[in-house]
Structures are given as C-alpha cells and as structure tokens.
Amino acid sequence: MAHIDYNYICTLIGNLSGVPIRLYNGEELVFYHSLAVLPKDPLTAYADEVLKIDAHIGYFITPTFHYYGVVSDATHKIVIGPTIQAESNERDLRELALRCDVPHEETEAFLSGMKSIIHMPLDSIMQMLCALNYIMNGETLSLGEITIYDSEQQDLRAQLREEQAAIDMTVDNETRYETEKVHNTLAIEQTIMNFVRRGDTAALLEWTKSAPAVRGGVIASNQLRQLKNTFIVTATLVARAAIRGGMDVNDALALSDSYIRKCELMNSEARITNLQFRMVMDYTERVEKLHVGKNDSKFVLDIANFVQHNIAKPITTEDIAAAMYMSRSRLSTRFKEETGENLSDYIMREKIEEAKHLLTYTDKPISAISAYLCFSSQSHFTRQFKHFTGRTPGDYRDRIRT
C-alpha cells in the first residue's frame, strides 16, 4: 500500500474513540496519544501479555474486564485501550495504579484519568481494528471472521470433539435418551451455593477434588452455546448466593455482568470451564472477606462491605460512622458487642490481609504496598504487619515463596 502516516491515523482514532492509543515499531514505543490525562500508561501492568499478540487482529482482557485491541503489520503494532463496557470499580482502579507503579501522590489523578476514558463494548474496538487492519494489511475482515484461539486450545477442542464423536458412535439412541433424562444438578447446585453463601473457600477447594460430574439438561443446540448458557445460569445463582452471604447487591450483580460479558467473548470450551470455576471462587473469596463472626448481622456486614470498598484508602471509625449515620461511640460499642473485636483492630486486620495477598501475588516493593494501603509510613506498616502475623513483610514474602 501507499505510505501510511501511522501517527496521523492513531491521533484520529484516539480522538474519535476517547481511548488511549499507542504505536510500536518493532518493540519500541514510537507514539502515544490519549485524551485522558494519565500520570502513567495503564498498559504498563499488562504490556508483556498484550505485546505478545502477533496476529493481524487480536485482543486482551484483563482480570478486571478492561480490554485492549491490537492490530499488527510486518513492522508496526497499534494498541488501543484500555476501555470497559461498564463503570470500573474504584478498588480495581487503585490496584491497577499499584501494578503500574503510580506514585502515591499521583494515584487520585490516575483514577480520575481512568474514569474519563470513554466506555465502549469490545465489538466497537474490534470494528476499529478491522478498519486499521484494512489500512495496514489490505484485508477486508468482518467481526464474524475474527476468531482467536491459541494452539493449545485448538488441540483441546479437537480432542474433545473426537471423544464426543466416539461416544456418539458407540451409544445407541435409547441409551442416550435415558441418560439425558437424568439430572444431578440440583444437589450439586445447592452444595456450591452454600459454599458461596458461607464464604467457605477451604471447603469449596476440598469439594472440587472429588466433585461429581454434572449431568445437566440440554439448553442449547451446540456444546459451546450450552456451556455459555450454563455459565450465565451459574453466574446468576452465585451472585444471589453471595448477596445472601452479605455481599453488596450492586457489587454482586456488576461482577456477574462482567463475567458474563467475558464468557461471551470466548470460543474455547476449556477456557469457559476455567473461567466458571474462577468466578465461583471469586464470589466465595469476596464473601469470606466480609465475615467477621459466626452470625454476622446486617450491621456487621455493612461495615465489612465499607471496609472492603475502601481498603486502599485511609479508613477511620469516624468515616464508617458517618456512612452509617451513627455516632462514633455507638458504632464502636455495637461492633464490639456483636463481634468481640475492636473496630479499629478489624480495619487494621483487613488491611494486613490485603497486604499478605499483595506480598504473595505481586512483586511490588514493600514501600509501594505500604503506600497503597495508606499507612502513615513503611515503618508503621512493618510494625502493624508483625503485630498481626508475627513476621515482618519481608520475612513473610520470603517464607511464602520458598
């Protein structure tokens, strides 16, 4: 094709979409444009995964359901994103700031910039990529022609189809009909929902080691659609179980919507199954974090939800009292009566639990984790961490990884 002014094209797309866009020449970033003012590029957290995509058109979805679109030719790669279809959770954005090494004093500016990025469905991003791909590679592709598999998933899909074909060839119609009439989903469903409602992650993990095979009804004409429909039903059930377990209604339903959207974008049966397990575990873990005592009242659950929403902010009993329209003294007294724990100790314990998670699953320096959780200083963080765990943050990280 004729000479392409990549910078001009990226600027037009960035202005039209309101989504950050980047141009790479090989592995070198040569152009960046964003209407959103961001102290640090959010792609930093996922650059390795996104830049590995070498197909002409591809996409990447982050664990918090933001997505990036990628279009490549022989020498250039354009990356547009992140965007998301619905409103981002502030806690997710704060954790993204941590993963991007945003300085603590610039976190609020980063959150403001992320919130100003235009929301749009992935299909809209893919349409833009189709247009860019035509300019860069001369290909006229439609959304229906863009299917992204990795080789491992293709092999697994073929294997499953071969196994199913073998079964179809050896099972007579009468036996198949009788088998399809047998359902064991109700007992399994009730078992899983109880784990979610109680926030019992340990029991859920133990149960999965010997979980029975599910024999469900036929709710679609093909296996992929069957899995997606089953996923949607499961998402609905676990969201309601989590609500009964004390999870905030809006949080539970928004999370369900996000998981369903991610599932609908998948074309691999194995990946959908893995995502379904992750979803059930995610809800169970979130409910578990809310449980302070054995018989949590709505009062205690409201406090737990407030703390989880604001874990990356300074939290005081005055803040919670104002949110719950109670006096500070009444709030503290009632919390102690119902849980046997001082409210200030509970807040600190939850921050330490979050710190343990970050020390285990990220490589962020202790100073960054301390700042993210809004401790007054790293030494204060270290003292509190040792008080609750018996170890310093550094000792904890070293021991958990050996």
N, C-alpha and C positions, 0 to 999 in steps of 0.2 A: 504493500500500500504506500501512498504518498507519505511524506514526512508527517509525523504526529507530534503536535505540541502537547505533551503529557501534562505539563504544569497548567496550561490553559484549561484542558479537559477536567483535571482534578478540581480546579477552582470553581468551574461551573457546577460540577456535581455536588461539591461541598456546599456551595451557596444555595442550590436548589433543594437539597435534602436537609440541610441543617445538621448533618452528621460529619464528624471528623473524617478526613481522608488523607492517605499517605501514598507516596510514590517511592518505590525502591528500584535502583538499578543494580541488578545482582542482589547482594546482601546489604548494600549501602542505602540508607535513607537519604533521598535527594530532595524531597519536597513534602511539606506538611501544611495542611490548611484546615482550620476549624473556626466556625463562628462562635462556638462555646469557648469561653476563656478558662483554660485548664492549666494549673501550675505544673502538671506532669501528664504526659500522654498515658491514658488508661491501658493502651495496648502493651505497656511495659510488663504487666503481670502475665500476659499470655503470648508474648511475642514469639517464643520458641515454637509453640504449637501452631500459631497462625501462619508463620512464615515457612513452615514445613509443607504447606499445601502447595503443590506444584501443578495441579490440573489447571486447565484454562479458566474454569469457574469452580469455586468452592466456597464453603462457609465453615465457621467455627462457632459453637455455642458454649458459653462459659457456664460454670456451675450455678451462677445466679441468673442465668437465662438472658444475658446480653448476647448479641451476636455480631460477628464480623463477616463481611463478604470479601472475597479475594478473586481478582482476575489477573491472569498472567499471560505474557507472551514470551518470546525467546530470551529477552533481556530484561524486561520490566515486570514489576508486580505492583498492582494497586490494591490497597487495603482500605476499606470503608467500614467505620464502626468505632465504638460500639453504639448500638441502639437497642431498644427493647420495645415490646408492644404495649406493656402496661407500666404503671408507675414503679420506680425502683424502691426497694426497701432501704431506709436510711442506714440501718445497721450493715446491710450488704455493701453499701457505698463506702462506709467507713472502713470496712475490712478491705475493700479494693484499694482505698487510699494507703492502707498499711502495706499491702502487697506491692504497691507501686513506689514505696519508699517516699511518699509525700511528706515533707517536713510537717511536724505537728502544728506549727503556726499557720500553715497553708491549707490545712485539712478542710476548713469551712469553705474556702474559695474553691477547692476541688469538688466538694459536694455540690456547691451552687452551680458550677460549670456542668457537672454531670446531669443535674436536674434540668438544665436548659437545653440539652440535646433533644432534638425532635424525636418523638416516639413513632415507630412505624413497624408494620409486620415484616417478617423476613421475606415474604413474596415480593414486596416493594423493593427491597435491597437487591433481590435476585434479578428483578427486571432491569435495574440499573446496570448490574453486572452483564446482563445479556447485551445491552447497548454498548457498554465498554468493550466487551469481547468482540462485537462486530467491528468496532473501530480498530482494535488491536490485532485481531486474528482473522477477520473477514468471515467469521462463522455466523450463520443465522440460526441461533438456538432459541427454543421456547422453554418455558418453565417445565413443561411436561417431559422434555428431553434431558433435563439435568438430573441425573441420579448419581449420588456419591456413595460409593462403597469402598472400603479398604479390602485388600486381598484376603485377609483372614476372615472377614465377614462373608465375602463371596463364597469362600470354601465351605464355611459352616452352613450357609444357606443351601448350597448344593448337596451337602451331606444330609441335611435334614430332609430335603426333597427326595433323595434316593431312599432313605429309610422309610419315609411315608409311602413311597411308591411300592416298596417291598411289602409293606403291611397291607396295602390295598390289593395287591395281587394274591395274598395268601388268606385273607379273611373274607368269608362269604357274606353276602348282603344281610342275611338274617342275623348273624352274629354281630355284625356292625350295628345294626338297628338296635339290638338289645343292649349293646354296650353304650350307645349314645343316650339311652333312656336312663342310665344310672348316673346320678349326680351325687357327689360328696362335697359340694361347695359350701353348703350351709354350715356344717360343723367346722370346716377349715376357716371360713369367713369369721365366724364367731370367735374362734381362737385368736386369730390375728388381730381382730378389732379390740379384743380385751387387752392384748399386749400394748397396742397403741394407746388405748384409753388410760391404762395404768402407767404408761411411760416405762415399761419394763423391757429395756433393751437387752439385758442379760438373758432373760427368758426367751425373747424372740430369737436371739442368735442361737441359743441351745436348741430351740424347737426346729430351726431350719436345718440342723444337721441330720435330722431324721424325718423331715416333713413328708407327708404322703403326697403322692401325685394327685393333682386336681383333675377331676372329671366334670367339666362344666358343660353347659348346654351350648348348642350351636347358635351364635348370634351374628354370624356374617357368612358370606359365600366363599371367602378365601381365608387362608391361615393368617396372613398379615393383618387383614381387616379385623379378623377375630381377636387377635392379640391387642390391637389398638382399642377395640370396643371393651374388651375385658379390662384393659388399663384404665379407661375412663370410669368404668364402674368402680374399680378398686380405688381410684383417686377420690371419688365421691364418698365412698364408705369410710376411708381412713381420715378424710378431712372432718367428717362428722364425729367419728370416734375421738379424734383429737380435741374437737370442740367440747365434747362431753368430758374429756380429761382435763379441761381447763384452758386450752389454747384460745387465744383471741379469735373471734369469729372471722374478722376481716383478714387476719394473717392466715388462717387456715384455708379460707376459700381462695385467696390470692395465690397461695402456694399451689393449691390444686390446679388452678387455671394455668399456672406457669408450667407445671409438669405435663399437663395435657398438651399444651402447645408444643413442648419439646418432643413429646412422643409422636405427635402427628407429623413431625418433620423427618422421622426415622423410617428407614426402609429395610432394617435388619431385625429379624425376629429375636436374635440373641441380644442385641443392644436394647430392645424394648423390654425384654425379660429382666436384664440387669438394671435398667432404669426403674422398673417397677419395684424391685427389691430395695433399691436406694431410696425410693420415695417412701415406702413403708417405714424403713429405718429412720429416715429423716424426721418424719412425723413423731415417731416414738421417742427419738432423742430430744426433740423440742418439748414434748410433754414431760419427759423425765426432768428436764431442767426447771420446770415450773413447780414440781412437787417438793414442798418444804417438810411437811409432816405426813402422817399416815392418812389423815382425814382432812384434807385441805378444804377450807370454806371458800366461798366466792371472794371474800375479803382477802384471804391469803393469796389466792390465785391472781387477783387483780394486781397485787403488789408484785408477785413474781413476773407477770407479764410486763409490768412497767420496768422492772429491773432488766429483763432480757432485751426490751426495746432500746434501752438507753445504756447498755453495758459499756459502750465506748464513749460515754460522757461522764463528767463528774455527777455523782448521784448522792443526794443528801436526804435525810428523813424529811426535811422541810419541802423538798421537791415533791416527794411522794404524798405528803400530807396535803399540799396544795392541789395536786392532781385528783385526790380522793375527797377533797372538801372536808377535811378533818383537821383537828388541832394536832400539832406535833406530838404532844404528850399523850393524847388519847390513842393516836396511831401506834406509837411505840409500845404503850401498855397493852393494847389489844393484841398486837402481833406477838409479844412475849407470852401472853396468856394462851394463845392458840397454838404456838409452835414450840415454846420453851426456849427460844433463841432471841437474842437481841437483834433488832432490825439492822443496826449498823454492822454487826458481825455477819449477818446474812448477805448484805450487799457486798462486803469485802470477800466473803467466801465465793460468791458467784463470779466476782472479778478474777479471783485466783483460779477458779475452774476454767475460765476463758483463757487465762494466761497459760495454763497447763496444755490446753488444746493447741494454742499457737506455738508454744515451745516444741510440741511434738510434731506438728504437721507443717510448720513453716521453718525457713532458715533465717527469719528476721532476727536482727540483733536484739538483745535483751533491752537495750535502751529504747528501741523503736516500739517494742511491745509495752514497755512501761508508759511511754508517752501516749500510745494508742488507747490504753485503758485509763488514762488521765490520772496517774499517780503524780504526786507533787514532785517527786524526784526518783531517780533509779534506786537510790539507797533506801527510800521509803518502800518502794516496790519489793526490793530484796528482803527487807525486814518482815514485811507482811507475808510474803511468799513462804519464807522459812517458818514463820509462826504457824501457818496453816498446813504446811506439808512436811516440815522437819528438814527441808533441804533448801539450798539457795537455787535460784532459777538455773544457773549454770550447771550445778550438780544434777538437778532434775533432768535437764536436757541430755547430759552425758549418759546418765544411767538408763534413760528410756530408749536410747538409741544403741545401746550395747547389747 
